[in-house]
Amino acid sequence: MKKSLLFRVWKFTFPYIDIRLTGLAGLAFGLMIAKLWVPILYLDWYWYLIIALLAGIKPIMTFWKQV
């Protein structure tokens, strides 16, 4: 009997190119949001820094645990 999808997801591994392409897709989606919803571009620069730092915490912690 197969394990549920939820358990199998934790064992997924992706090649480097897939991870980079996912990042590119996220960047393109962010640019699309900025194009469609112009008021978001009027945020101060530090809001973008805070969002980037919060989004980067988990990947950075995972990286340092493996090093």
mmCIF file as gemmi writes it, N, C-alpha and C atoms, coordinates in Angstrom:
data_model
loop_
_atom_site.group_PDB
_atom_site.id
_atom_site.type_symbol
_atom_site.label_atom_id
_atom_site.label_alt_id
_atom_site.label_comp_id
_atom_site.label_asym_id
_atom_site.label_entity_id
_atom_site.label_seq_id
_atom_site.pdbx_PDB_ins_code
_atom_site.Cartn_x
_atom_site.Cartn_y
_atom_site.Cartn_z
_atom_site.occupancy
_atom_site.B_iso_or_equiv
_atom_site.pdbx_formal_charge
_atom_site.auth_seq_id
_atom_site.auth_asym_id
_atom_site.pdbx_PDB_model_num
ATOM 1 N N . MET Axp A 1 ? 0.84 -1.179 0 1 0 ? 1 A 1
ATOM 2 C CA . MET Axp A 1 ? 0 0 0 1 0 ? 1 A 1
ATOM 3 C C . MET Axp A 1 ? 0.889 1.248 0 1 0 ? 1 A 1
ATOM 4 N N . LYS Axp A 2 ? 0.561 2.204 -0.841 1 0 ? 2 A 1
ATOM 5 C CA . LYS Axp A 2 ? 1.326 3.447 -0.93 1 0 ? 2 A 1
ATOM 6 C C . LYS Axp A 2 ? 1.054 4.337 0.27 1 0 ? 2 A 1
ATOM 7 N N . LYS Axp A 3 ? 2.099 5.065 0.673 1 0 ? 3 A 1
ATOM 8 C CA . LYS Axp A 3 ? 1.908 6.071 1.716 1 0 ? 3 A 1
ATOM 9 C C . LYS Axp A 3 ? 1.147 7.245 1.114 1 0 ? 3 A 1
ATOM 10 N N . SER Axp A 4 ? 0.532 8.023 1.976 1 0 ? 4 A 1
ATOM 11 C CA . SER Axp A 4 ? -0.225 9.166 1.472 1 0 ? 4 A 1
ATOM 12 C C . SER Axp A 4 ? 0.725 10.186 0.843 1 0 ? 4 A 1
ATOM 13 N N . LEU Axp A 5 ? 0.184 10.997 -0.007 1 0 ? 5 A 1
ATOM 14 C CA . LEU Axp A 5 ? 0.973 12.004 -0.71 1 0 ? 5 A 1
ATOM 15 C C . LEU Axp A 5 ? 1.668 12.94 0.266 1 0 ? 5 A 1
ATOM 16 N N . LEU Axp A 6 ? 1.004 13.257 1.353 1 0 ? 6 A 1
ATOM 17 C CA . LEU Axp A 6 ? 1.586 14.162 2.344 1 0 ? 6 A 1
ATOM 18 C C . LEU Axp A 6 ? 2.913 13.621 2.882 1 0 ? 6 A 1
ATOM 19 N N . PHE Axp A 7 ? 3.002 12.327 3.136 1 0 ? 7 A 1
ATOM 20 C CA . PHE Axp A 7 ? 4.242 11.738 3.632 1 0 ? 7 A 1
ATOM 21 C C . PHE Axp A 7 ? 5.295 11.639 2.536 1 0 ? 7 A 1
ATOM 22 N N . ARG Axp A 8 ? 4.866 11.364 1.308 1 0 ? 8 A 1
ATOM 23 C CA . ARG Axp A 8 ? 5.824 11.244 0.208 1 0 ? 8 A 1
ATOM 24 C C . ARG Axp A 8 ? 6.427 12.576 -0.192 1 0 ? 8 A 1
ATOM 25 N N . VAL Axp A 9 ? 5.705 13.681 0.013 1 0 ? 9 A 1
ATOM 26 C CA . VAL Axp A 9 ? 6.198 15.006 -0.369 1 0 ? 9 A 1
ATOM 27 C C . VAL Axp A 9 ? 7.483 15.343 0.374 1 0 ? 9 A 1
ATOM 28 N N . TRP Axp A 10 ? 7.601 14.938 1.634 1 0 ? 10 A 1
ATOM 29 C CA . TRP Axp A 10 ? 8.773 15.284 2.447 1 0 ? 10 A 1
ATOM 30 C C . TRP Axp A 10 ? 10.041 14.632 1.917 1 0 ? 10 A 1
ATOM 31 N N . LYS Axp A 11 ? 9.93 13.594 1.099 1 0 ? 11 A 1
ATOM 32 C CA . LYS Axp A 11 ? 11.112 12.911 0.575 1 0 ? 11 A 1
ATOM 33 C C . LYS Axp A 11 ? 11.486 13.364 -0.834 1 0 ? 11 A 1
ATOM 34 N N . PHE Axp A 12 ? 10.747 14.307 -1.382 1 0 ? 12 A 1
ATOM 35 C CA . PHE Axp A 12 ? 11.051 14.794 -2.722 1 0 ? 12 A 1
ATOM 36 C C . PHE Axp A 12 ? 12.418 15.451 -2.743 1 0 ? 12 A 1
ATOM 37 N N . THR Axp A 13 ? 13.154 15.216 -3.792 1 0 ? 13 A 1
ATOM 38 C CA . THR Axp A 13 ? 14.399 15.944 -4.034 1 0 ? 13 A 1
ATOM 39 C C . THR Axp A 13 ? 14.346 16.469 -5.46 1 0 ? 13 A 1
ATOM 40 N N . PHE Axp A 14 ? 14.854 17.651 -5.653 1 0 ? 14 A 1
ATOM 41 C CA . PHE Axp A 14 ? 14.815 18.275 -6.962 1 0 ? 14 A 1
ATOM 42 C C . PHE Axp A 14 ? 16.227 18.631 -7.39 1 0 ? 14 A 1
ATOM 43 N N . PRO Axp A 15 ? 16.517 18.524 -8.681 1 0 ? 15 A 1
ATOM 44 C CA . PRO Axp A 15 ? 17.82 18.974 -9.175 1 0 ? 15 A 1
ATOM 45 C C . PRO Axp A 15 ? 17.952 20.488 -9.046 1 0 ? 15 A 1
ATOM 46 N N . TYR Axp A 16 ? 19.172 20.945 -9.077 1 0 ? 16 A 1
ATOM 47 C CA . TYR Axp A 16 ? 19.475 22.364 -8.922 1 0 ? 16 A 1
ATOM 48 C C . TYR Axp A 16 ? 18.712 23.215 -9.932 1 0 ? 16 A 1
ATOM 49 N N . ILE Axp A 17 ? 18.623 22.77 -11.177 1 0 ? 17 A 1
ATOM 50 C CA . ILE Axp A 17 ? 17.969 23.561 -12.222 1 0 ? 17 A 1
ATOM 51 C C . ILE Axp A 17 ? 16.482 23.758 -11.9 1 0 ? 17 A 1
ATOM 52 N N . ASP Axp A 18 ? 15.834 22.738 -11.339 1 0 ? 18 A 1
ATOM 53 C CA . ASP Axp A 18 ? 14.419 22.875 -10.979 1 0 ? 18 A 1
ATOM 54 C C . ASP Axp A 18 ? 14.232 23.927 -9.891 1 0 ? 18 A 1
ATOM 55 N N . ILE Axp A 19 ? 15.121 23.945 -8.933 1 0 ? 19 A 1
ATOM 56 C CA . ILE Axp A 19 ? 15.031 24.928 -7.854 1 0 ? 19 A 1
ATOM 57 C C . ILE Axp A 19 ? 15.239 26.331 -8.404 1 0 ? 19 A 1
ATOM 58 N N . ARG Axp A 20 ? 16.208 26.494 -9.298 1 0 ? 20 A 1
ATOM 59 C CA . ARG Axp A 20 ? 16.472 27.816 -9.884 1 0 ? 20 A 1
ATOM 60 C C . ARG Axp A 20 ? 15.295 28.268 -10.75 1 0 ? 20 A 1
ATOM 61 N N . LEU Axp A 21 ? 14.712 27.342 -11.503 1 0 ? 21 A 1
ATOM 62 C CA . LEU Axp A 21 ? 13.561 27.698 -12.339 1 0 ? 21 A 1
ATOM 63 C C . LEU Axp A 21 ? 12.355 28.082 -11.479 1 0 ? 21 A 1
ATOM 64 N N . THR Axp A 22 ? 12.205 27.45 -10.329 1 0 ? 22 A 1
ATOM 65 C CA . THR Axp A 22 ? 11.143 27.832 -9.405 1 0 ? 22 A 1
ATOM 66 C C . THR Axp A 22 ? 11.367 29.253 -8.907 1 0 ? 22 A 1
ATOM 67 N N . GLY Axp A 23 ? 12.613 29.595 -8.611 1 0 ? 23 A 1
ATOM 68 C CA . GLY Axp A 23 ? 12.934 30.964 -8.204 1 0 ? 23 A 1
ATOM 69 C C . GLY Axp A 23 ? 12.627 31.967 -9.302 1 0 ? 23 A 1
ATOM 70 N N . LEU Axp A 24 ? 12.956 31.609 -10.538 1 0 ? 24 A 1
ATOM 71 C CA . LEU Axp A 24 ? 12.663 32.481 -11.674 1 0 ? 24 A 1
ATOM 72 C C . LEU Axp A 24 ? 11.156 32.656 -11.849 1 0 ? 24 A 1
ATOM 73 N N . ALA Axp A 25 ? 10.405 31.58 -11.658 1 0 ? 25 A 1
ATOM 74 C CA . ALA Axp A 25 ? 8.943 31.676 -11.752 1 0 ? 25 A 1
ATOM 75 C C . ALA Axp A 25 ? 8.396 32.599 -10.665 1 0 ? 25 A 1
ATOM 76 N N . GLY Axp A 26 ? 8.956 32.517 -9.464 1 0 ? 26 A 1
ATOM 77 C CA . GLY Axp A 26 ? 8.534 33.406 -8.382 1 0 ? 26 A 1
ATOM 78 C C . GLY Axp A 26 ? 8.844 34.854 -8.688 1 0 ? 26 A 1
ATOM 79 N N . LEU Axp A 27 ? 10.013 35.1 -9.26 1 0 ? 27 A 1
ATOM 80 C CA . LEU Axp A 27 ? 10.39 36.457 -9.646 1 0 ? 27 A 1
ATOM 81 C C . LEU Axp A 27 ? 9.435 36.997 -10.713 1 0 ? 27 A 1
ATOM 82 N N . ALA Axp A 28 ? 9.142 36.179 -11.714 1 0 ? 28 A 1
ATOM 83 C CA . ALA Axp A 28 ? 8.229 36.602 -12.777 1 0 ? 28 A 1
ATOM 84 C C . ALA Axp A 28 ? 6.829 36.867 -12.22 1 0 ? 28 A 1
ATOM 85 N N . PHE Axp A 29 ? 6.382 36.032 -11.289 1 0 ? 29 A 1
ATOM 86 C CA . PHE Axp A 29 ? 5.075 36.241 -10.672 1 0 ? 29 A 1
ATOM 87 C C . PHE Axp A 29 ? 5.062 37.546 -9.882 1 0 ? 29 A 1
ATOM 88 N N . GLY Axp A 30 ? 6.145 37.824 -9.165 1 0 ? 30 A 1
ATOM 89 C CA . GLY Axp A 30 ? 6.245 39.079 -8.419 1 0 ? 30 A 1
ATOM 90 C C . GLY Axp A 30 ? 6.207 40.292 -9.332 1 0 ? 30 A 1
ATOM 91 N N . LEU Axp A 31 ? 6.89 40.211 -10.455 1 0 ? 31 A 1
ATOM 92 C CA . LEU Axp A 31 ? 6.858 41.313 -11.42 1 0 ? 31 A 1
ATOM 93 C C . LEU Axp A 31 ? 5.463 41.492 -12.013 1 0 ? 31 A 1
ATOM 94 N N . MET Axp A 32 ? 4.77 40.371 -12.236 1 0 ? 32 A 1
ATOM 95 C CA . MET Axp A 32 ? 3.412 40.456 -12.759 1 0 ? 32 A 1
ATOM 96 C C . MET Axp A 32 ? 2.494 41.142 -11.743 1 0 ? 32 A 1
ATOM 97 N N . ILE Axp A 33 ? 2.63 40.785 -10.465 1 0 ? 33 A 1
ATOM 98 C CA . ILE Axp A 33 ? 1.827 41.429 -9.418 1 0 ? 33 A 1
ATOM 99 C C . ILE Axp A 33 ? 2.113 42.928 -9.392 1 0 ? 33 A 1
ATOM 100 N N . ALA Axp A 34 ? 3.395 43.307 -9.493 1 0 ? 34 A 1
ATOM 101 C CA . ALA Axp A 34 ? 3.761 44.73 -9.486 1 0 ? 34 A 1
ATOM 102 C C . ALA Axp A 34 ? 3.172 45.45 -10.698 1 0 ? 34 A 1
ATOM 103 N N . LYS Axp A 35 ? 3.116 44.77 -11.829 1 0 ? 35 A 1
ATOM 104 C CA . LYS Axp A 35 ? 2.567 45.379 -13.04 1 0 ? 35 A 1
ATOM 105 C C . LYS Axp A 35 ? 1.048 45.559 -12.929 1 0 ? 35 A 1
ATOM 106 N N . LEU Axp A 36 ? 0.376 44.569 -12.337 1 0 ? 36 A 1
ATOM 107 C CA . LEU Axp A 36 ? -1.08 44.616 -12.245 1 0 ? 36 A 1
ATOM 108 C C . LEU Axp A 36 ? -1.58 45.463 -11.081 1 0 ? 36 A 1
ATOM 109 N N . TRP Axp A 37 ? -0.802 45.535 -10 1 0 ? 37 A 1
ATOM 110 C CA . TRP Axp A 37 ? -1.225 46.272 -8.806 1 0 ? 37 A 1
ATOM 111 C C . TRP Axp A 37 ? -0.155 47.298 -8.473 1 0 ? 37 A 1
ATOM 112 N N . VAL Axp A 38 ? -0.214 48.434 -9.136 1 0 ? 38 A 1
ATOM 113 C CA . VAL Axp A 38 ? 0.81 49.478 -9.059 1 0 ? 38 A 1
ATOM 114 C C . VAL Axp A 38 ? 1.042 50.011 -7.645 1 0 ? 38 A 1
ATOM 115 N N . PRO Axp A 39 ? 0.023 50.132 -6.775 1 0 ? 39 A 1
ATOM 116 C CA . PRO Axp A 39 ? 0.287 50.692 -5.434 1 0 ? 39 A 1
ATOM 117 C C . PRO Axp A 39 ? 1.35 49.941 -4.637 1 0 ? 39 A 1
ATOM 118 N N . ILE Axp A 40 ? 1.579 48.678 -4.948 1 0 ? 40 A 1
ATOM 119 C CA . ILE Axp A 40 ? 2.599 47.937 -4.2 1 0 ? 40 A 1
ATOM 120 C C . ILE Axp A 40 ? 3.998 48.499 -4.455 1 0 ? 40 A 1
ATOM 121 N N . LEU Axp A 41 ? 4.176 49.179 -5.571 1 0 ? 41 A 1
ATOM 122 C CA . LEU Axp A 41 ? 5.481 49.759 -5.883 1 0 ? 41 A 1
ATOM 123 C C . LEU Axp A 41 ? 5.777 50.997 -5.049 1 0 ? 41 A 1
ATOM 124 N N . TYR Axp A 42 ? 4.779 51.515 -4.355 1 0 ? 42 A 1
ATOM 125 C CA . TYR Axp A 42 ? 4.981 52.712 -3.547 1 0 ? 42 A 1
ATOM 126 C C . TYR Axp A 42 ? 5.4 52.405 -2.112 1 0 ? 42 A 1
ATOM 127 N N . LEU Axp A 43 ? 5.617 51.13 -1.799 1 0 ? 43 A 1
ATOM 128 C CA . LEU Axp A 43 ? 6.111 50.783 -0.47 1 0 ? 43 A 1
ATOM 129 C C . LEU Axp A 43 ? 7.543 51.285 -0.31 1 0 ? 43 A 1
ATOM 130 N N . ASP Axp A 44 ? 7.92 51.586 0.92 1 0 ? 44 A 1
ATOM 131 C CA . ASP Axp A 44 ? 9.304 51.973 1.181 1 0 ? 44 A 1
ATOM 132 C C . ASP Axp A 44 ? 10.217 50.772 0.973 1 0 ? 44 A 1
ATOM 133 N N . TRP Axp A 45 ? 11.49 51.048 0.708 1 0 ? 45 A 1
ATOM 134 C CA . TRP Axp A 45 ? 12.446 50.004 0.36 1 0 ? 45 A 1
ATOM 135 C C . TRP Axp A 45 ? 12.604 48.972 1.466 1 0 ? 45 A 1
ATOM 136 N N . TYR Axp A 46 ? 12.477 49.397 2.718 1 0 ? 46 A 1
ATOM 137 C CA . TYR Axp A 46 ? 12.734 48.461 3.808 1 0 ? 46 A 1
ATOM 138 C C . TYR Axp A 46 ? 11.663 47.38 3.916 1 0 ? 46 A 1
ATOM 139 N N . TRP Axp A 47 ? 10.453 47.604 3.387 1 0 ? 47 A 1
ATOM 140 C CA . TRP Axp A 47 ? 9.44 46.551 3.379 1 0 ? 47 A 1
ATOM 141 C C . TRP Axp A 47 ? 9.865 45.394 2.484 1 0 ? 47 A 1
ATOM 142 N N . TYR Axp A 48 ? 10.471 45.719 1.357 1 0 ? 48 A 1
ATOM 143 C CA . TYR Axp A 48 ? 10.96 44.665 0.466 1 0 ? 48 A 1
ATOM 144 C C . TYR Axp A 48 ? 12.091 43.89 1.131 1 0 ? 48 A 1
ATOM 145 N N . LEU Axp A 49 ? 12.955 44.588 1.865 1 0 ? 49 A 1
ATOM 146 C CA . LEU Axp A 49 ? 14.047 43.934 2.585 1 0 ? 49 A 1
ATOM 147 C C . LEU Axp A 49 ? 13.497 43.007 3.663 1 0 ? 49 A 1
ATOM 148 N N . ILE Axp A 50 ? 12.513 43.461 4.407 1 0 ? 50 A 1
ATOM 149 C CA . ILE Axp A 50 ? 11.912 42.629 5.457 1 0 ? 50 A 1
ATOM 150 C C . ILE Axp A 50 ? 11.279 41.376 4.86 1 0 ? 50 A 1
ATOM 151 N N . ILE Axp A 51 ? 10.549 41.536 3.766 1 0 ? 51 A 1
ATOM 152 C CA . ILE Axp A 51 ? 9.915 40.387 3.111 1 0 ? 51 A 1
ATOM 153 C C . ILE Axp A 51 ? 10.972 39.408 2.613 1 0 ? 51 A 1
ATOM 154 N N . ALA Axp A 52 ? 12.041 39.922 2.004 1 0 ? 52 A 1
ATOM 155 C CA . ALA Axp A 52 ? 13.106 39.055 1.498 1 0 ? 52 A 1
ATOM 156 C C . ALA Axp A 52 ? 13.792 38.305 2.637 1 0 ? 52 A 1
ATOM 157 N N . LEU Axp A 53 ? 14.056 38.991 3.74 1 0 ? 53 A 1
ATOM 158 C CA . LEU Axp A 53 ? 14.706 38.332 4.875 1 0 ? 53 A 1
ATOM 159 C C . LEU Axp A 53 ? 13.808 37.264 5.49 1 0 ? 53 A 1
ATOM 160 N N . LEU Axp A 54 ? 12.534 37.571 5.647 1 0 ? 54 A 1
ATOM 161 C CA . LEU Axp A 54 ? 11.612 36.58 6.198 1 0 ? 54 A 1
ATOM 162 C C . LEU Axp A 54 ? 11.478 35.366 5.279 1 0 ? 54 A 1
ATOM 163 N N . ALA Axp A 55 ? 11.433 35.607 3.98 1 0 ? 55 A 1
ATOM 164 C CA . ALA Axp A 55 ? 11.315 34.5 3.027 1 0 ? 55 A 1
ATOM 165 C C . ALA Axp A 55 ? 12.591 33.672 2.967 1 0 ? 55 A 1
ATOM 166 N N . GLY Axp A 56 ? 13.725 34.274 3.289 1 0 ? 56 A 1
ATOM 167 C CA . GLY Axp A 56 ? 14.997 33.573 3.198 1 0 ? 56 A 1
ATOM 168 C C . GLY Axp A 56 ? 15.415 32.823 4.443 1 0 ? 56 A 1
ATOM 169 N N . ILE Axp A 57 ? 14.721 33 5.552 1 0 ? 57 A 1
ATOM 170 C CA . ILE Axp A 57 ? 15.136 32.368 6.806 1 0 ? 57 A 1
ATOM 171 C C . ILE Axp A 57 ? 15.178 30.845 6.692 1 0 ? 57 A 1
ATOM 172 N N . LYS Axp A 58 ? 14.111 30.243 6.236 1 0 ? 58 A 1
ATOM 173 C CA . LYS Axp A 58 ? 14.039 28.781 6.166 1 0 ? 58 A 1
ATOM 174 C C . LYS Axp A 58 ? 15.092 28.193 5.235 1 0 ? 58 A 1
ATOM 175 N N . PRO Axp A 59 ? 15.245 28.675 3.995 1 0 ? 59 A 1
ATOM 176 C CA . PRO Axp A 59 ? 16.283 28.097 3.132 1 0 ? 59 A 1
ATOM 177 C C . PRO Axp A 59 ? 17.693 28.28 3.694 1 0 ? 59 A 1
ATOM 178 N N . ILE Axp A 60 ? 17.959 29.415 4.306 1 0 ? 60 A 1
ATOM 179 C CA . ILE Axp A 60 ? 19.296 29.646 4.86 1 0 ? 60 A 1
ATOM 180 C C . ILE Axp A 60 ? 19.555 28.713 6.034 1 0 ? 60 A 1
ATOM 181 N N . MET Axp A 61 ? 18.566 28.527 6.898 1 0 ? 61 A 1
ATOM 182 C CA . MET Axp A 61 ? 18.736 27.605 8.022 1 0 ? 61 A 1
ATOM 183 C C . MET Axp A 61 ? 18.948 26.177 7.534 1 0 ? 61 A 1
ATOM 184 N N . THR Axp A 62 ? 18.199 25.773 6.522 1 0 ? 62 A 1
ATOM 185 C CA . THR Axp A 62 ? 18.369 24.434 5.959 1 0 ? 62 A 1
ATOM 186 C C . THR Axp A 62 ? 19.766 24.268 5.386 1 0 ? 62 A 1
ATOM 187 N N . PHE Axp A 63 ? 20.251 25.274 4.684 1 0 ? 63 A 1
ATOM 188 C CA . PHE Axp A 63 ? 21.593 25.223 4.111 1 0 ? 63 A 1
ATOM 189 C C . PHE Axp A 63 ? 22.644 25.054 5.2 1 0 ? 63 A 1
ATOM 190 N N . TRP Axp A 64 ? 22.574 25.867 6.248 1 0 ? 64 A 1
ATOM 191 C CA . TRP Axp A 64 ? 23.596 25.823 7.299 1 0 ? 64 A 1
ATOM 192 C C . TRP Axp A 64 ? 23.536 24.545 8.116 1 0 ? 64 A 1
ATOM 193 N N . LYS Axp A 65 ? 22.375 23.923 8.223 1 0 ? 65 A 1
ATOM 194 C CA . LYS Axp A 65 ? 22.281 22.643 8.928 1 0 ? 65 A 1
ATOM 195 C C . LYS Axp A 65 ? 22.968 21.528 8.146 1 0 ? 65 A 1
ATOM 196 N N . GLN Axp A 66 ? 23.011 21.664 6.827 1 0 ? 66 A 1
ATOM 197 C CA . GLN Axp A 66 ? 23.605 20.627 5.99 1 0 ? 66 A 1
ATOM 198 C C . GLN Axp A 66 ? 25.094 20.818 5.793 1 0 ? 66 A 1
ATOM 199 N N . VAL Axp A 67 ? 25.607 21.999 6.095 1 0 ? 67 A 1
ATOM 200 C CA . VAL Axp A 67 ? 27.037 22.275 5.882 1 0 ? 67 A 1
ATOM 201 C C . VAL Axp A 67 ? 27.842 21.774 7.044 1 0 ? 67 A 1
